[in-house]
């Protein structure tokens, strides 16, 4: 037994409990701020202790896998199992770090039994951390495990044979995720891997070796994963490919139902999920028209229980919302006006559902479903709702977004008055005089772009908010993925283009040499001045929030402003750093950054604790 295991697990649970607590409804502003600061202080203490435990007690065991004895390796394996499970994962990143070292240990130790166990568990946790980011690695790990299939009958250990089956089943899941990552057409390797697994699992000689293995469950798992491709049909698949895929999905649904009844599928999926897949498959193979599809989906959606916060409930309310919006998006060129009102009603209903998310609910699952909205190209209406979802997931990130909006707007107002020529060509202006005439509209555009600069963080929110230790490099890579949501915005219009630039450019240096992403050239962006202002505002707020952040020590405003000014011409725009030397602007920004932040926290809190039962809540 590791002498630090109980303390580490206890700390992680306490940290998660604090972060998931729902704020009480009776706070005044000072009580709220004190409560949030108290939570941040407690969690900062937990992070400090966990970092010490990991550095001083855990990492020495992992530095040299060759030096591990069998007992220590087994203890580490059991710790990793506690840190990660499908139903209650405490720390994905720490679990995979341990599993990676144990895989190295197993390779050094030798023997198929150890190797297959650790190939499977390492691949499984990587897939759960981020399917797209680690899909290629998972394909390699599960592929190594599945390569034992020809030697299956020679493997004496029953548990090892089970790991071979699990690797075989997870291989096609990883291949499917790799396809999502590459954004290519339908992946033939997926169906090859599925068919190989089905042939293996239907072999009477193989089944006879372990008659108590859940062979039928393995087979149903493959059909379920075929059906998971249903979401691909709404995206970049040509008509011929889509019809073939829909036909395969339709036949897999038939195989799962067996006797033809929806109830036969209850052991796999809720009935409404099956009905959605049946409707979509029938639509794409030409059995029903769009109106029948849409009415069927809408009926499913509006019969869902708005008080059901189980995973099934979240799927029904949130995922089906995305499904309906995607199908509406496919029709918008001809029917936008006819469906615009219904689209807004769906978004409002989903927002209210998220707003009433209960204390103790699993925000990780909530975030996973919310992130489905990034599959379809965002419209101006979506931006407001996506931004609002960050307040449900992590209040401090929502407040940060509003603060960056407020700071950027103040900087922009000053810059428009002092250097209007920087904004020529934006918001239908052709010269500096036109900028001054359109100042109000220009400020509104800039503010909305600044507000939305971090909306891509919703899928990665838990990496930030529920991590009770320092962030690993691969987790930082995940967080950096938030800027790629800008690539999913396919709708035209200046607001979307401006938001896209703010999202993708706010982590780039002014000189374009450093920061990320490499493929975005902020120096050539039409909206460079806006990106530069958002970058400064983002840095100011991130470094000075002492209310809701537990993972960094807040600095005072003037200290941060001076640091930014010192980097003018390199990290930050020299025109903006020069503006920060102006006492009037600095006083304005300081006020927004201090008293203003408390006001934003309190306003967001009042919105969160208000009841949305009447369905009238709207985005801020």
Secondary structure, DSSP 8 states (H G I E B T S, - for coil): --TTHHHHHHHHHHHHHHHH----TT--HHHHHHHHHHHHHHHHHHHHHHHHHIIIIIHHHHH-GGG--HHHHHHHHHHHHHH--SS--S-HHHHHHHHHHHHHHHHHH--HHHHHHHHHHHHHHHHHH-TTTTHHHHHHHHHHHHTTGGGGGG---HHHHHHHHHHHHHHHHHHHHHHHHHT-S--HHHHHHHHHHHHHHT-HHHHHHTTTS-HHHHHHHHHHHHHHGGGGGGSS--HHHHHHHHHHHHHHHHHHHTTT-GGGGTTTS-HHHHHHHHHHHHHHTTSS-HHHHHHHHHHHHHTS-TT--SHHHHIIIIIHHHHHHHHHHHHHHHHHHHHHHHHHHHHHHHHHHHHT--TT--HHHHHHHHGGGGSS---HHHHHHHHHHHHHH-HHHHHHHHHHHHHHHHHHHHHHHH-GGGGTTSTT--SHHHHHHTHHHHHHHHHHHHHTTTGGGGGGHHHHHT--S---HHHHHHHHGGGGGGGG----SHHHHHHHHHHHHTTB-TTSSSBS-TT--GGG-TTHHHHHHHHHHHHHHHHH--SS-SSS----HHHHHHHHHTTBTTTB-HHHHHHTTSHHHHHHHHHHHTHHHHHHHHHHHHHHHS--TTS-----
